[in-house]
Amino acid sequence: MPVMASDDFSVHREDCDRFDDGMPISNLPDEVTSIDDLDCECWSEFDSLGEIG
């Protein structure tokens, strides 16, 4: 499940250690249109957004 970090609103995976506090979200934000929009390395095992859902 994606988590939105409370400090900069970046999106991470639940098991990512690059954010301190966050809120679980059920869907990625509309601004995320490709896997490249997710800046954190915690998403590197995915090749496309379709693999996340």
Order of alpha helices (4+ residues) and beta strands (2+ residues): beta-beta-beta
